[in-house]
Amino acid sequence: MTAKKWTAAFFITAAVFALLILAFNVLVDPFGVFGDPIFHWDSYSETQNPRIGKIAYLDREHEKYDSYIIGCSSTSSYSTELLNKYYGASFYNLIMYGADMQDVRDMVYYIADNYEVKNLVVNVYIDNGLKIGQGEDSLSSRLPAKISGASALEYYSKYIFLNPNYAVQKIKDRANDTLLSQPFDVFDVETGSYDKRARDAEPIGSLEDYYKAYPAFADYPVSSPVMLVHV
């Protein structure tokens, strides 16, 4: 093979390899930017970046909801079930990691323009309420370009040219997924809230160890006491 042919073969091979990596990132789609065409794993996308994952979900399913609570991480403390009860509504929790007021404002404008919104609860934590336009623009905190007004080319290129380790990790996580939430899928897709089933589980060791930690349960009544009232 001549040097010219060898050089051409090298560049063609490199180009094909690069295209395969780009296709791999798009198809596996660890941040849910491209519609997650293979896995359809909303809770994973939301955990990677709630701003992107939740909007991708709501763009498909927003007719299920008519009300929203929105804000930074402390927003997870609010129960959508209780909000539904108090307001007679169907709430979705739009918690975002470290949201400042610009994130909240831009997200509110988007949902108001594109979804039915009967009630909107904004949770403002002191630190977040003092900031506007100071949020991180990392892979896990970036707003979708259609909300932030950023360049679509720049936005999508960030995720097309990802380190393929993100996609490889998603495949590994899928293989290790269970019915309970894992560190890689911490959101309840239907409500948008943190899924705390695994987090709230308390290892108790042996029954004897549990009784030592909580002695009140060592002599717990077997049945509920019944009060007899004679009239």
C-alpha positions in Angstrom: 0.0 0.0 0.0 1.4 3.4 -1.0 1.8 6.2 1.6 -1.1 8.1 -0.1 -3.5 5.1 0.2 -2.4 4.4 3.8 -3.0 8.0 4.8 -6.5 8.0 3.1 -7.3 4.7 4.8 -6.2 6.1 8.2 -8.4 9.2 7.9 -11.4 7.2 6.6 -11.1 4.7 9.5 -10.8 7.6 12.0 -13.9 9.3 10.5 -15.9 6.1 10.7 -14.8 5.5 14.3 -15.8 9.1 15.2 -19.2 8.7 13.6 -19.8 5.5 15.4 -19.0 7.2 18.7 -21.4 10.1 17.9 -24.1 7.6 16.9 -23.5 5.7 20.1 -24.0 8.9 22.2 -27.2 9.8 20.4 -28.8 6.3 20.5 -27.9 5.5 24.1 -28.6 9.2 25.0 -27.5 9.3 28.7 -29.0 12.7 29.3 -32.3 12.2 27.4 -31.5 15.0 24.9 -32.4 13.1 21.8 -35.5 11.3 22.9 -33.8 8.3 24.5 -34.7 6.1 21.4 -33.6 2.8 22.8 -34.1 2.8 26.6 -37.0 5.2 27.1 -35.8 5.6 30.7 -37.2 8.9 32.0 -36.0 8.5 35.6 -32.4 8.1 34.5 -32.6 11.2 32.2 -34.2 13.2 35.0 -31.5 12.1 37.5 -28.8 13.1 35.1 -30.3 16.5 34.4 -33.8 17.3 35.8 -34.2 20.3 33.6 -33.8 18.3 30.5 -35.3 15.0 31.6 -38.5 16.5 33.1 -39.3 18.7 30.2 -38.8 15.8 27.8 -41.3 13.8 29.9 -43.8 16.7 30.2 -43.7 17.5 26.5 -45.2 14.0 26.0 -47.3 13.7 29.2 -48.3 17.3 30.3 -52.0 16.6 29.7 -51.9 14.5 32.9 -51.1 17.6 35.0 -52.6 21.1 35.5 -50.4 22.4 38.3 -46.7 22.6 39.1 -44.4 23.3 42.0 -41.0 24.5 40.9 -37.7 25.4 42.6 -34.4 24.1 43.8 -33.6 20.8 45.7 -35.7 21.7 48.8 -38.8 21.5 46.6 -38.6 17.8 47.0 -39.9 18.2 50.5 -43.4 19.1 49.2 -45.8 16.2 48.7 -47.6 16.3 45.4 -50.3 14.2 46.9 -51.0 16.8 49.6 -50.8 19.6 47.1 -53.4 17.8 45.0 -55.6 17.4 48.0 -55.4 21.1 49.1 -55.8 22.5 45.6 -58.0 19.9 44.0 -55.4 19.7 41.3 -52.9 17.4 39.6 -49.4 18.6 40.5 -46.0 17.8 39.0 -42.9 18.5 41.0 -40.3 20.4 38.8 -37.5 20.3 41.3 -34.1 21.2 39.7 -30.6 20.8 41.1 -29.4 24.2 42.4 -31.9 26.3 40.5 -31.5 30.0 40.7 -34.2 32.5 39.8 -33.3 32.7 36.2 -33.8 28.9 35.8 -37.1 29.2 37.6 -38.2 32.2 35.5 -37.3 30.5 32.2 -39.0 27.3 33.1 -42.1 29.0 34.3 -42.4 30.9 31.0 -42.0 27.7 29.1 -44.6 25.7 30.9 -47.1 28.6 30.9 -46.7 29.0 27.2 -46.9 25.3 26.3 -49.0 23.5 29.0 -52.2 24.1 30.9 -51.3 25.7 34.2 -54.0 26.2 36.8 -51.8 26.5 39.9 -48.1 27.4 40.1 -46.2 27.1 43.4 -42.7 28.6 43.4 -40.4 27.4 46.2 -37.7 30.0 46.9 -34.9 29.0 49.2 -32.9 32.0 50.5 -29.7 31.2 48.7 -31.4 30.6 45.4 -33.7 33.6 45.7 -30.6 35.9 45.9 -29.2 34.6 42.6 -30.2 35.2 39.0 -28.1 34.1 36.1 -25.5 32.5 38.3 -26.5 28.8 37.8 -23.9 26.4 36.6 -24.0 25.5 32.9 -22.8 22.0 33.3 -24.1 18.9 31.6 -26.3 18.2 34.6 -27.6 21.7 35.1 -28.0 23.0 31.6 -31.5 24.1 30.5 -32.8 22.9 27.1 -31.9 25.3 24.4 -35.6 25.9 23.6 -36.1 27.2 27.1 -32.8 29.1 27.7 -32.6 30.6 24.3 -29.0 29.3 23.9 -27.6 28.2 20.6 -29.2 24.9 19.6 -26.0 23.9 17.7 -23.9 24.5 20.8 -26.4 22.8 23.1 -26.7 19.6 21.1 -23.0 19.4 20.3 -22.3 19.2 24.0 -24.2 15.9 24.2 -23.3 14.6 20.8 -19.6 14.9 21.5 -19.9 13.4 25.0 -17.2 11.2 26.4 -18.7 7.7 25.5 -18.1 6.6 29.1 -21.4 8.3 29.9 -23.2 6.0 27.5 -21.3 3.0 28.6 -22.2 3.7 32.2 -25.9 4.0 31.3 -25.8 0.5 29.8 -24.2 -0.8 32.9 -26.7 0.9 35.1 -29.6 -0.5 33.1 -28.2 -4.0 33.7 -28.1 -3.3 37.5 -31.5 -1.6 37.7 -34.1 -2.8 40.2 -37.7 -2.0 41.2 -36.4 0.3 43.9 -34.7 3.6 43.1 -30.9 3.5 42.7 -28.4 6.4 42.7 -28.8 6.6 39.0 -32.6 7.0 39.0 -33.8 8.9 42.0 -37.0 10.4 40.6 -40.5 9.2 40.6 -41.5 9.8 37.0 -45.2 10.1 37.6 -44.9 12.9 40.2 -41.4 14.4 39.5 -40.6 14.0 43.2 -37.6 12.2 44.7 -38.2 8.4 44.9 -37.2 7.8 48.5 -38.1 4.2 48.8 -34.5 3.0 48.9 -33.2 6.0 50.7 -35.7 5.7 53.5 -35.0 2.0 54.1 -33.3 1.6 57.4 -31.0 -1.4 57.9 -31.8 -2.9 61.3 -29.4 -5.8 61.6 -30.8 -8.6 63.8 -34.1 -8.3 65.6 -32.2 -8.2 68.9 -30.1 -5.2 67.7 -33.3 -3.5 66.6 -34.9 -4.0 70.1 -31.8 -2.5 71.7 -32.0 0.6 69.5 -35.8 0.9 70.0 -36.7 -0.7 73.3 -40.3 0.4 73.1 -40.9 -2.2 70.4 -39.6 -5.0 72.6 -42.9 -5.0 74.6 -45.2 -3.7 71.8 -48.8 -4.8 72.2 -49.8 -7.6 69.9 -53.2 -6.2 69.2 -54.8 -2.8 69.5 -56.5 -2.1 72.9 -60.3 -2.0 72.7 -62.3 0.3 75.0 -65.7 -1.0 75.9 -68.4 1.6 76.6 -71.6 0.6 78.3 -74.6 2.7 77.6 
